[in-house]
Amino acid sequence: MSIEQYMQELGRNARAAARQVAASSTAARNNALLAVRDALDGDRAALADANAGDLARGREQGLDAALLDRLELTPARIDAMLEGLRQVAGLPDPVGSISEVNTMPSGIRVGQMRVPLGVVGIIYESRPNVTVEAASLCLKAGNATILRGGSESLASNQAIASCLGAGLAAAGLPATAVQVVATADRAAVGQLITMPEYVDVIVPRGGKGLIERISREARVPVIKHLDGVCHVYIDAGADHQMALDIALNAKTHRCGTCNTMETLLVAAAEAEALLPALAQAYAAAGVELRGCERSLALLPEITPATEQDWYEEYLAPVLALRVVADLDAAIDHISCYGSHHTDSIVTRDHGRAMRFLREVDSSSVMVNASTRFADGFEYGLGAEIGISTDKLHARGPVGLEGLTSRKYVVFGEGQVRR
Amino acid sequence: MSIEQYMQELGRNARAAARQVAASSTAARNNALLAVRDALDGDRAALADANAGDLARGREQGLDAALLDRLELTPARIDAMLEGLRQVAGLPDPVGSISEVNTMPSGIRVGQMRVPLGVVGIIYESRPNVTVEAASLCLKAGNATILRGGSESLASNQAIASCLGAGLAAAGLPATAVQVVATADRAAVGQLITMPEYVDVIVPRGGKGLIERISREARVPVIKHLDGVCHVYIDAGADHQMALDIALNAKTHRCGTCNTMETLLVAAAEAEALLPALAQAYAAAGVELRGCERSLALLPEITPATEQDWYEEYLAPVLALRVVADLDAAIDHISCYGSHHTDSIVTRDHGRAMRFLREVDSSSVMVNASTRFADGFEYGLGAEIGISTDKLHARGPVGLEGLTSRKYVVFGEGQVRR
């Protein structure tokens, strides 16, 4: 069987399973999640064996230490997967709710019902625990899923796949409701993203290169997450302690996440009072500053920023720093250089807070909070499959609701159109 | 200037204007709509001249009568455009509303704000009144718009464009908030759909060929409307008079619309009692029936249906007719042959009604109502820019809300992430 035929078979299976999953009860889907949990718990030895094989092959192929670390399924990571399944089973079912039904002049009553998307394709890199996380969210939202993990985690993913199949079958759902691609052939990705007849949406999880390639080549809609060039703007008159706390937390709580601040904008009115204290705090935290001309005048010891720095998602202990005239200049900077991910203003002024919320065109806009809060758990979504920087459909952290759609439902009593 | 440079200039203008429109007040946008109305009313003579030129060129080029009819801007059609502007100005502003704000364990309060999409590209065929309809909805929803009409209506569209610009300027909005492409060069379309840096979404309005080509080539998300292969299923035990009324209305109220029924499914239990009466009613209405084997046994005079008939969007007084065993068989048929547009069940049974609503995967699903109700006005959206058969973002009739997005807004009091 060619790779094309193989992927089309997965697609046909998924399309057929999607109808059954969509029609399944909440209880059946929750039971399946808990049965998958039990299957994984019972198969720890097999999981460890498969993972050890992937790790050994990875070391032979010279994978770097960071990749090998992400690949490893430690007992603690397996515990976390099991706990995740229990939590997802406990979340409210997003499917089937009908929003406010209104009666129209014709007498028909019109509402919108939340329904599964259908078939979701997930393409991700080395972490095998994503297999369980992504599959569980998609299943809870009533979808069938095709997962394509990294080739370096193939054996681990296959071991997980057999637990997924066992759990689904135990709950009376088709085992094909979650399918894990069983080949390392890269052509599988190309095929998965060009089967609109079988796949309704692709969620890529991985580096910018992967996501850009998928977006370019896909014939299926993609819920994508590109860079997070996030800003904090410290407004004129802001509380200095709050500004310092938020600016430090947004950069240093974790360096490598997409909601980490990459550029700090400071209103000129506060620069003289704030920059020395900021520089001291960042130096103590090991953060390198790259400043605009006006900040260099106050902090001659820091590196000058180049135009490229304003575009940079460092994902590292480096911060671009710019003194701006006022709110308008801050919004101009964010509009020009930002990536529409997450931006925050620290201010005491209500009018400027509301202007920032309205005029900054990002998936999350914040007042007096750290950008690090842009996260499905922190937003109360229960879990997230990623953070979307798209404008259509799901924007910002994508939870169960982002894995569903809505359709119009019409209740009539025999009405015809006049 | 090359066509590529010209389109990029329109894109840059639109991107800049979009920020101003998004930040504009409801009053400014409504004033602009009413000022456009006044400008069109004052320029009727110029509109008529331009349109007469288009019509003369169209006749020279041998356009068919239907196209020439759609191209004509009669005084009544101009009146309808003016009335449409007045109505859109009267609709509630969808922008800026913040949905239920919840407090999280961290203390931050999280909500979602409805915001414009940004820049909308509209690609359409001959009807010049679409220029005003589409521009007015996009503007009301806070977007900048680039419109690319058919080459046969170029002069009419340019005359309308000058009224749009005058109205925008009169209300203090940038004239570039609505730009009409001023060239018949087809390369303009290819450029418009591949500028994701300047265009956020494309809404094509036209035939299936146009929409398929745009979907295939676009690098920008497309809100698209493909075929409407709509079904009515008459369930076992349905009220016969209601079934006859709905089946007749769904086919004959208008033949050429996307929400017209193309295939009628009848439960075997009702076939004998219903088919003769249905056949008589359709014959009286001039509708040709194409039947399955079981229907031919009852109606030997009708044409046998081929497999292809079940896929067909006739847009004509032709109806495919199939007798099915029961609800499951009806849902199977719709899943296999339908186009996910609009499907209706006529039934007295509550359980089967709810199963049909849940299990039929279409943008509109109905109980005891004619498919012809799938329409933005009938659903209370005030107006529609089209009917989406996509699953992501807007699905079904697309009104002002479909021309907006939502972003997360976070209200903090200095919270940082622990």
Interface residues (C-beta under 8 A of the other chain):
Chain A: R19 A22 A23 G96 N102 M104 S106 I108 V110 M113 V115 L117 G118 D200 V201 R216 R219 P221 I223 D239 M242 D245 I246 L248 N249 A250 H253 S335 S344 R355 L357 R358 E359 D361 S362 S363 S364 V365 M366 V367 N368 A369 S370 R372 F373 A374 E378 Y379 G380 D390 K391 L392 H393 R395 G396 P397 S405 R406 K407 Y408 V409 V410 F411 G412 E413 G414 Q415 V416 R417
Chain B: R19 A22 A23 G96 N102 M104 S106 I108 V110 M113 V115 L117 G118 D200 V201 R216 R219 P221 I223 D239 M242 D245 I246 L248 N249 A250 H253 S335 S344 R355 L357 R358 E359 D361 S362 S363 S364 V365 M366 V367 N368 A369 S370 R372 F373 A374 E378 Y379 G380 D390 K391 L392 H393 R395 G396 P397 S405 R406 K407 Y408 V409 V410 F411 G412 E413 G414 Q415 V416 R417
